Amino acid sequence: MNLTVLGAQWGDEGKGKIVDMLTRHFSMVARYQGGHNAGHTVYVNGAKFILRLIPSGILHPGITCVIGNGVVVDPQALFAEVDELTKNGIDVGNRILVSDKAHLILPYHRDLDLLSEARRGERKIGTTSRGIGPAYEDKIARRGIRVGDLSDPKGLEQNVRDNVTARNRLVQESTMEWKPVLEQLLKHAERLKPMVRDVSVLLTQAMRDGQSIMFEGAQGTLLDIDHGTYPYVTSSNASAGGVATGLGIPPRAIGKVLGVAKAYTTRVGEGPFPTELSGEIGNRLRETGSEYGAVTGRPRRCGWYDAVAIRYAARINGLDGLALTKLDVLDGFERLDICTSYRCAGRALTELPSDIGQLAQCEPVYESMPGWSAPTKGAQTFDQLPEAARKYIARLEEVSGVKAAIVSTGSERDDTIVRNDVLQISEFGFQI
Ligand code: GDP
């Protein structure tokens, strides 16, 4: 049985750790969207790994890691990541495979990213400036350059020349030369060549052979280009729909869907965030939870758990269960608030509004629960949790309409509670 693991909030939910701990039940892990703007942090035996583009399954020997057509690939960033893993003793070998239909991020995309943010001024999106958005823009405008194009140097030359010239026209101060861009690409092409595959064929064959695949999302549902808090979103479909289009597999093949959510909420970059806490509690969540971007180091905005947002993610993705992370960060709080609905212009709202202006005006309606003083950090069974923590989780489940199948109590692999009874793991065909 396949499994999709994706973010149920605004990203940074701790997907890396969850994917890593589940990996041993699968033979492949496949990324279906995003680029090296993701920053999945995984701790194994005290060593810290930040995976940006390569699926988090790479830390397990023998697992094949697939980068789908829905991902945008900066070859330089990919190779830097491969080199870093190799340096740290991870045998990457021939375990990374890249779709021939994946679009490339080129140097001018990075320049355009910076420029378009600067031009937006006050209304900036808060992108990671990695060129992800402009690469997707080129894809939709049908002028993008794909991994498969690297095998045709003549066509590639034409494409690179046209694209660089067009970019220079768009950005008056830009005088980028197309030749060095092409030369660098051709160099990358050599190294990329053994990794390139028709990913749809590869995955279909694997499924026919009875292998199980995990699909790994980047960012989160509320950052999805269609279903997120547009325009403060990422440029791809981070939600479950993206799995099928981003890998070339049928929608029915995505398997069960596990949504990763923190026991509170964070958001990085701009855009509305109804439960944001700007004062002391927000700072405490940020410091205790080390809520700083894995890639950019930017401080994340922090707030209480937002059940409206999770119900939304449950609906959009058809969540079968939650992996509730960072419960330990709430240790020692006297009281914990849970947002169960919004109040907007005097009206009660139980659904996330599509209109960004309306969402910006929404006030959270809170329910308050007692906190706990005994630590949950490192707990591995549900019974080890203080009663107040168990009640808090039970209430989150009730108001979110989805059960917490996994509860994470620390950043290490073993700091995890798996509730096999909750997820009816028998349906998955394995015990976690
Ligand atoms: P991702 O992009 O969704 O993988 O999330 P990030 O890696 O950006 O952020 C998650 C951070 O939280 C990482 O530093 C993880 O090591 C850490 N983390 C994950 N789960 C837990 C947890 O249960 N408790 C604590 N304290 N940290 C966690």
Residues whose N, C-alpha, C, O or C-beta is under 5 A from the ligand:
A	BS01	GDP	G11 D12 E13 G14 K15 G16 K17 G39 H40 T41 A294 T325 K326 L327 D328 S408 T409 G410 S411
